[in-house]
Amino acid sequence: MNRIISTTSLLLTALVGYLLYSSVYIVSEVEQVIITQFGKPVGEPVTEAGLKLKLPFIQVVNAIDKRVLEWDGNPSDMPTKDKLYISVDLFARWRITDPLQYFLRLRDERSAQSRLDDILGSETRNAVAKHELIEIIRTTKDRVPQRDALLSGGERAQDTSTWVAIQKGRKQVEAEIFAAAADKVRVFGIELLDIRFKRINYNESVRPKIYDRMISERRQIAERFLSEGNGEAARIRGDRVRDLNKIQSEAYRQVEEIRGLADAKATEIYARAYNQSPESVAFYEFTRSLQAYQAVIGQNTTLVLSTDSELFKYLQGITPEGPGAAENAQVALP
């Protein structure tokens, strides 16, 4: 009899302990709880941490994470506004702000991740299709071209390149995706915290064509620089020839001026030297006539002079020397 009583007591104790264990649950600081009865939520969500009570057996504890969660989408190919196919890899951060709505619509995190794939992927496609590639790649629209520090002021002022106009930039495109997706995920009790492009790359099928086009564009830019350089070189050569001619003409003018002054000075000296007496004047006339004879009379020269010519008076009485000299040197008188 005592054995039966002790056994019954143990069973009752175990049953009471199990009932107590089934009626108590713990809510962690990083989670919130939805209590369901026969599969339907009952009461308000439990968001405060601590030891809580529920009905045993018929009520079930459904824990929902309260921390910031990660969504990392798979890279997907999509076209831009300028018809370039790119592979976009996106990531986002989100958290559950309305656990009851979240539980009724999605139940678990796996379903939430799947719905985020659909919504964020769709909004990303819409945003990428409305913008050109440069808008998605560049961070901001306020770009300042870098200039080499060795360039002069005039060279820096020259517009040596053409920049593609950017209206928004990558941050604005991310903000558009965030604004559109945040409204759609809010109905699931989810708050979207942030969204960012992780990687943007060309599609494998179009990448060789893109690289070829980039090479072609760079060659066009190089050809333009080369053409501008050749034009500048031609201008420099023309300026050099012009400056050289100017320098030579100035030098020739100065030489002629110096030569004229020297001749005038020499003439003045000769005039003072030969005008000192009648004999010096006659000697000067004689030497100048000899210089004139040397300049105008050659081996086979024939002169036609009048008898009163100044050049003829010193030739009177001159007899040519050597055989045949008289025939070679002829002076005809009118």
Buried (B, 14 or more C-beta within 10 A) or exposed (E): EEEEEEEEEEEEEEEEEEEEEBBEBEBEEEBBBBBBEEEEBEEEBBEEBEEBEBEEEEBBBBBBBBEEBEBEBEEBBBBBEEEBBBBBBBBBBBBBEBBBBBBBBBEEEEEBBEBBBEBBBBBBBEBBEEBBBBBBBBEEBEEEEEEEEEEEEEEEEEEBEEEEEBEBBBBBBBBBBBEBBBEBBBEBBBBBEEBEBEEBEBBEEBBEEBEEEEEEEEEEEEEEEEEEEEEEEEEEEEEEEEEEEEEEEEEEEEEEEEEEEEEEEEEEEEEEEBEEEEEEEEEBBEEEBEEEBEEEBEEEEEBEBEEEEEBBEBBEEEEEEEEEEEEEBEBEEE
